[in-house]
Amino acid sequence: MAPRLTVVVPLYNVEEYLGVCLTSLAEQTMADLEVVLVDDGSTDNGPVLAQEFVDRDPRFRLIRQENAGLGAARNAGVREADPAAEFLTFVDSDDVVPPGAYERMLAELDGSGSDFATGNVLRLRANGALEQSPMFRKPMEKARPATHVTRDWILLGDRIACNKVFRRTFWDEHSFSFPTGVLYEDIAVVLPAHFLARSVDVVEEPVYHWRDRDGSITTRRAVPQGIRDRVTAVTTVSDFLAGREGMAEAKRRYDAHALSGDLWLFIEALPGGDEEFHEAFLDHAGVFAATVAPEVFAGLPLDLRVKWQLIRERRIAELLALLGEEKSDRAAFHVRGLLRPRAHHPAVRDPLPPAATALTPADLPSTPTSPRPCGGTGCCG
């Protein structure tokens, strides 16, 4: 009899964490599953440990391949899955699946008929503490059966694969596969899946413990490959939406989300990066920004409009100065003009286009602050 659920687990040099991960799968309250382990050319003893699970638990299988990266390993696992399995999920081999997670998600899918279920995520810190992942706090704050991203736009922030259980017929219908040889491979699969699904179940309970193996996330981002691959991922989704009828609003919303979320993470990393990273950021982020409609930029908060205009004009020195200035006073700008008020940031030396600096009531602090000296420049009216 075919298992109801296939769990694909790529492994590559994670011996230290693998036992905890596989034990969490073996102890799931839903026993009717298969676990396809994909050794992606590990050089540690992880495959030996994986084989021990295979030897004592018939639900586990191990396949081996030369190192090809996470996306390729996941795709290999899907190909090896029992084709009669009803559902499919993915686990990274340093993470943990809490007890009952799969039983909970399959119960939701059985009741709704949705194409996939997605659930809350906790970060597993180095000291063993579990904390709510900020990325999932709002998207998963309440259960919503049979919803959809076009009715629930906050799901644009739900962009990883491992907190989901997919109906296998849905996966095969759309021939999903992960991009290979890149970082951030989840985005190009998960976001299109949200739009292609007939409905999605949101589970508010934590269904995945995502291990934090590097406390310096910002430092890890400040590398050219990171921004290159992130821009490639968001461009893939933006192009997917551009090519589908009736998705104009979805593309606008996604592009705004990319500018304020996915790529903002790399703006934050700029002060810690070197010149090579700065150039890569301007090259790749600038290319994406050039494809975004003017009305999307106009709808961004003031601070993002200013930063993205500096990026488009490749004014990295002023952008870095502005980021440094904001550390001491996040709302630091002067107001110029009475009839058409515009923001002026001291760190920005040369004028920016009016569309980037025009002020609306939403751009002004809700709590009045002491006026700043204008220094005879005409600021503040």
Secondary structure, 3 states (H helix, E strand, C coil): CCCCEEEEEEECCCHHHHHHHHHHHHCCCCCCEEEEEEEECCCCCHHHHHHHHHHHCCCEEEEEECCCCHHHHHHHHHHHCCCCCCEEEECCCCCECCCCHHHHHHHHHHHHCCCEEEEEEEEECCCCCEEECHHHHCCCCCCEEEECCCCCHHHHHCCCCCCEEEEHHHHHHCCCCCCCCCCCCCHHHHHHHHHHCCCEEEEEEEEEEEECCCCCHHHHHCCHHHHHHHHHHHHHHHHHHHCCCCCHHHHHHHHHHHHHHHCHHHHHHHHHCCHHHHHHHHHHHHHHHCCCCHHHHHCCCHHHHHHHHHHHCCCHHHHHHHHHHHHHCCCCCEEECCCCCEEECCCCCCCCCHHHHECCHHHCCCCCCCCCCCCCCCECC
